[in-house]
Amino acid sequence: MQQKAERNRKELGGKANNLIDLVGYQEGSVVSRTIISKKTGTVTLFAFAKDQGLSEHTAPFDALVYLLDGEAEILISGKPHHLRAGEMIIMPANEPHALRAANKFKMLLIMIRA
């Protein structure tokens, strides 16, 4: 993953980029692209095809999700949150969370480890 992040840094660094165009949808899949990967945190783009998602899990760090396109259902500690493009939510550390795409969506995930 570190090599890909370094390639992305060289490709994307020092110029304006449209986040929504940096990751594409793929039918029946979840596509991800790591933009920054450091010891202190990561910035990753995701594109979720319809009916795709991430099963419930926990992470030891807070994570910020910002929806770039579409709509998503995000469960945090069993409570559903319906997000639309332009909205964000923080998934608190050590709380179970899951994501589901009723329709396709793209998101930016920022995880801070320090």
SEGU-344563 format. One record per residue: residue number from 1; residue in three letters; x negated, y negated, z of N, C-alpha, C in turn. Coordinates in nm, 2 decimals, decimal comma. Layout:
<sites>
SITE;NUM;ala;X;Y;Z;X;Y;Z;X;Y;Z
...
</sites>
This chain:
<sites>
SITE;1;met;-0,08;0,12;0,00;0,00;0,00;0,00;-0,09;-0,13;0,00
SITE;2;gln;-0,20;-0,12;0,07;-0,29;-0,24;0,08;-0,34;-0,28;-0,06
SITE;3;gln;-0,37;-0,18;-0,15;-0,42;-0,21;-0,29;-0,31;-0,28;-0,37
SITE;4;lys;-0,19;-0,23;-0,36;-0,07;-0,30;-0,43;-0,05;-0,44;-0,38
SITE;5;ala;-0,06;-0,46;-0,25;-0,04;-0,59;-0,19;-0,15;-0,69;-0,24
SITE;6;glu;-0,27;-0,64;-0,25;-0,38;-0,72;-0,30;-0,36;-0,76;-0,45
SITE;7;arg;-0,32;-0,66;-0,53;-0,28;-0,69;-0,67;-0,17;-0,79;-0,68
SITE;8;asn;-0,07;-0,78;-0,59;0,04;-0,88;-0,59;-0,01;-1,01;-0,55
SITE;9;arg;-0,10;-1,02;-0,45;-0,16;-1,15;-0,41;-0,23;-1,22;-0,52
SITE;10;lys;-0,31;-1,14;-0,60;-0,38;-1,20;-0,71;-0,28;-1,24;-0,82
SITE;11;glu;-0,18;-1,16;-0,85;-0,08;-1,19;-0,95;0,01;-1,31;-0,92
SITE;12;leu;0,05;-1,31;-0,79;0,15;-1,41;-0,75;0,09;-1,53;-0,68
SITE;13;gly;-0,03;-1,52;-0,63;-0,08;-1,63;-0,55;-0,11;-1,76;-0,64
SITE;14;gly;-0,09;-1,87;-0,57;-0,12;-2,00;-0,63;-0,03;-2,05;-0,74
SITE;15;lys;0,09;-1,99;-0,75;0,19;-2,03;-0,85;0,33;-2,01;-0,80
SITE;16;ala;0,43;-2,08;-0,86;0,57;-2,06;-0,82;0,62;-1,93;-0,87
SITE;17;asn;0,70;-1,86;-0,79;0,76;-1,73;-0,83;0,90;-1,73;-0,79
SITE;18;asn;0,99;-1,67;-0,87;1,13;-1,65;-0,84;1,14;-1,52;-0,77
SITE;19;leu;1,17;-1,51;-0,64;1,17;-1,38;-0,57;1,27;-1,28;-0,63
SITE;20;ile;1,38;-1,33;-0,67;1,49;-1,24;-0,73;1,44;-1,17;-0,85
SITE;21;asp;1,35;-1,22;-0,92;1,30;-1,16;-1,05;1,18;-1,07;-1,02
SITE;22;leu;1,13;-1,06;-0,90;1,00;-0,98;-0,88;1,03;-0,84;-0,85
SITE;23;val;1,16;-0,80;-0,83;1,19;-0,66;-0,81;1,32;-0,63;-0,89
SITE;24;gly;1,33;-0,52;-0,96;1,44;-0,49;-1,04;1,53;-0,37;-0,98
SITE;25;tyr;1,65;-0,37;-1,02;1,74;-0,26;-0,99;1,70;-0,13;-1,07
SITE;26;gln;1,72;-0,02;-1,00;1,70;0,11;-1,07;1,82;0,20;-1,02
SITE;27;glu;1,90;0,24;-1,11;2,02;0,32;-1,08;1,99;0,44;-0,99
SITE;28;gly;2,06;0,45;-0,88;2,05;0,56;-0,79;1,93;0,55;-0,70
SITE;29;ser;1,86;0,44;-0,69;1,74;0,43;-0,62;1,73;0,30;-0,53
SITE;30;val;1,63;0,30;-0,44;1,59;0,18;-0,37;1,45;0,15;-0,42
SITE;31;val;1,43;0,03;-0,47;1,30;-0,01;-0,52;1,24;-0,11;-0,42
SITE;32;ser;1,11;-0,10;-0,39;1,05;-0,20;-0,31;0,92;-0,25;-0,37
SITE;33;arg;0,88;-0,37;-0,33;0,76;-0,43;-0,37;0,70;-0,51;-0,26
SITE;34;thr;0,59;-0,46;-0,21;0,52;-0,53;-0,10;0,45;-0,66;-0,15
SITE;35;ile;0,48;-0,77;-0,10;0,42;-0,90;-0,14;0,30;-0,93;-0,06
SITE;36;ile;0,31;-0,92;0,07;0,20;-0,94;0,17;0,20;-0,83;0,27
SITE;37;ser;0,08;-0,78;0,29;0,07;-0,67;0,40;-0,06;-0,70;0,48
SITE;38;lys;-0,03;-0,75;0,60;-0,14;-0,78;0,69;-0,12;-0,71;0,83
SITE;39;lys;-0,22;-0,71;0,91;-0,21;-0,65;1,04;-0,10;-0,72;1,12
SITE;40;thr;-0,08;-0,85;1,09;0,02;-0,93;1,17;0,16;-0,92;1,11
SITE;41;gly;0,18;-0,86;1,00;0,31;-0,84;0,94;0,32;-0,82;0,79
SITE;42;thr;0,44;-0,80;0,74;0,46;-0,77;0,60;0,57;-0,85;0,55
SITE;43;val;0,57;-0,87;0,41;0,67;-0,94;0,34;0,70;-0,84;0,22
SITE;44;thr;0,82;-0,79;0,22;0,86;-0,69;0,12;0,99;-0,72;0,05
SITE;45;leu;1,00;-0,71;-0,08;1,12;-0,72;-0,16;1,18;-0,58;-0,18
SITE;46;phe;1,32;-0,58;-0,17;1,39;-0,45;-0,20;1,50;-0,48;-0,30
SITE;47;ala;1,53;-0,38;-0,38;1,65;-0,38;-0,46;1,72;-0,25;-0,44
SITE;48;phe;1,84;-0,25;-0,39;1,92;-0,13;-0,36;2,03;-0,12;-0,47
SITE;49;ala;2,03;0,00;-0,53;2,14;0,03;-0,62;2,26;0,06;-0,54
SITE;50;lys;2,38;0,05;-0,61;2,51;0,08;-0,54;2,50;0,22;-0,47
SITE;51;asp;2,56;0,22;-0,35;2,57;0,34;-0,27;2,43;0,39;-0,21
SITE;52;gln;2,33;0,31;-0,23;2,20;0,34;-0,17;2,19;0,27;-0,03
SITE;53;gly;2,09;0,31;0,05;2,07;0,25;0,17;1,95;0,31;0,25
SITE;54;leu;1,94;0,26;0,37;1,83;0,32;0,46;1,91;0,37;0,58
SITE;55;ser;1,88;0,49;0,62;1,95;0,55;0,73;1,90;0,49;0,86
SITE;56;glu;1,98;0,51;0,97;1,96;0,45;1,09;1,82;0,48;1,15
SITE;57;his;1,75;0,38;1,19;1,61;0,39;1,25;1,58;0,28;1,34
SITE;58;thr;1,47;0,28;1,41;1,43;0,17;1,49;1,29;0,13;1,44
SITE;59;ala;1,25;0,01;1,48;1,12;-0,05;1,45;1,07;-0,12;1,57
SITE;60;pro;0,94;-0,11;1,60;0,89;-0,18;1,72;0,88;-0,33;1,71
SITE;61;phe;0,92;-0,39;1,60;0,90;-0,53;1,58;1,03;-0,59;1,53
SITE;62;asp;1,06;-0,72;1,55;1,17;-0,79;1,49;1,15;-0,79;1,34
SITE;63;ala;1,26;-0,79;1,27;1,25;-0,80;1,12;1,36;-0,90;1,07
SITE;64;leu;1,32;-0,98;0,98;1,42;-1,08;0,93;1,46;-1,03;0,79
SITE;65;val;1,59;-1,02;0,76;1,64;-0,98;0,63;1,71;-1,10;0,57
SITE;66;tyr;1,67;-1,14;0,45;1,73;-1,25;0,37;1,78;-1,19;0,24
SITE;67;leu;1,92;-1,20;0,22;1,98;-1,15;0,10;1,96;-1,24;-0,02
SITE;68;leu;1,90;-1,19;-0,12;1,87;-1,27;-0,24;1,99;-1,26;-0,35
SITE;69;asp;2,05;-1,14;-0,35;2,15;-1,11;-0,45;2,25;-1,01;-0,40
SITE;70;gly;2,37;-1,02;-0,43;2,47;-0,92;-0,40;2,52;-0,93;-0,25
SITE;71;glu;2,56;-0,81;-0,20;2,62;-0,80;-0,07;2,57;-0,67;0,00
SITE;72;ala;2,55;-0,68;0,13;2,51;-0,56;0,20;2,58;-0,55;0,33
SITE;73;glu;2,59;-0,43;0,38;2,63;-0,40;0,52;2,51;-0,36;0,60
SITE;74;ile;2,49;-0,43;0,71;2,38;-0,40;0,79;2,43;-0,36;0,93
SITE;75;leu;2,40;-0,24;0,98;2,45;-0,20;1,11;2,33;-0,23;1,21
SITE;76;ile;2,36;-0,30;1,32;2,26;-0,32;1,42;2,33;-0,27;1,55
SITE;77;ser;2,27;-0,17;1,61;2,32;-0,10;1,73;2,47;-0,07;1,72
SITE;78;gly;2,50;-0,02;1,60;2,64;0,03;1,57;2,74;-0,08;1,53
SITE;79;lys;2,69;-0,21;1,53;2,78;-0,32;1,50;2,76;-0,36;1,35
SITE;80;pro;2,86;-0,36;1,27;2,85;-0,39;1,12;2,84;-0,54;1,10
SITE;81;his;2,75;-0,58;1,01;2,73;-0,72;0,97;2,74;-0,72;0,81
SITE;82;his;2,83;-0,80;0,76;2,84;-0,81;0,61;2,77;-0,93;0,57
SITE;83;leu;2,67;-0,91;0,49;2,59;-1,03;0,44;2,61;-1,05;0,29
SITE;84;arg;2,60;-1,17;0,25;2,61;-1,21;0,11;2,48;-1,28;0,07
SITE;85;ala;2,46;-1,30;-0,06;2,34;-1,37;-0,10;2,33;-1,51;-0,04
SITE;86;gly;2,21;-1,54;0,01;2,19;-1,67;0,08;2,20;-1,66;0,23
SITE;87;glu;2,24;-1,54;0,28;2,25;-1,52;0,43;2,13;-1,44;0,48
SITE;88;met;2,11;-1,46;0,61;2,00;-1,38;0,67;2,05;-1,33;0,81
SITE;89;ile;1,97;-1,23;0,85;2,00;-1,17;0,99;1,86;-1,12;1,04
SITE;90;ile;1,85;-1,13;1,17;1,73;-1,07;1,24;1,77;-0,94;1,30
SITE;91;met;1,70;-0,84;1,27;1,72;-0,70;1,33;1,62;-0,70;1,44
SITE;92;pro;1,67;-0,70;1,57;1,58;-0,70;1,68;1,50;-0,57;1,70
SITE;93;ala;1,38;-0,59;1,75;1,29;-0,48;1,78;1,36;-0,38;1,87
SITE;94;asn;1,33;-0,25;1,84;1,38;-0,14;1,92;1,53;-0,11;1,92
SITE;95;glu;1,60;-0,19;1,84;1,75;-0,16;1,83;1,77;-0,08;1,70
SITE;96;pro;1,85;0,02;1,70;1,88;0,10;1,58;1,95;0,02;1,48
SITE;97;his;1,91;0,03;1,35;1,97;-0,04;1,24;1,97;0,05;1,12
SITE;98;ala;2,06;0,01;1,03;2,08;0,08;0,90;2,13;-0,02;0,80
SITE;99;leu;2,10;0,01;0,67;2,15;-0,07;0,56;2,22;0,01;0,46
SITE;100;arg;2,33;-0,05;0,40;2,41;0,02;0,30;2,45;-0,07;0,19
SITE;101;ala;2,44;-0,03;0,07;2,48;-0,11;-0,05;2,62;-0,06;-0,10
SITE;102;ala;2,73;-0,13;-0,07;2,86;-0,10;-0,13;2,85;-0,13;-0,27
SITE;103;asn;2,78;-0,24;-0,30;2,74;-0,28;-0,44;2,59;-0,31;-0,44
SITE;104;lys;2,53;-0,32;-0,55;2,38;-0,35;-0,55;2,35;-0,48;-0,48
SITE;105;phe;2,23;-0,48;-0,42;2,18;-0,61;-0,36;2,03;-0,61;-0,36
SITE;106;lys;1,98;-0,73;-0,35;1,83;-0,75;-0,33;1,81;-0,82;-0,20
SITE;107;met;1,70;-0,79;-0,13;1,67;-0,86;-0,01;1,52;-0,88;0,01
SITE;108;leu;1,49;-0,97;0,09;1,35;-1,00;0,13;1,34;-0,96;0,28
SITE;109;leu;1,25;-0,87;0,31;1,23;-0,83;0,45;1,10;-0,88;0,50
SITE;110;ile;1,10;-0,96;0,61;0,98;-1,01;0,67;0,97;-0,95;0,81
SITE;111;met;0,86;-0,88;0,84;0,84;-0,82;0,96;0,71;-0,88;1,03
SITE;112;ile;0,72;-0,93;1,14;0,61;-0,99;1,21;0,57;-0,90;1,33
SITE;113;arg;0,45;-0,86;1,33;0,40;-0,77;1,43;0,33;-0,83;1,55
SITE;114;ala;0,30;-0,96;1,54;0,23;-1,02;1,65;0,31;-1,14;1,70
</sites>
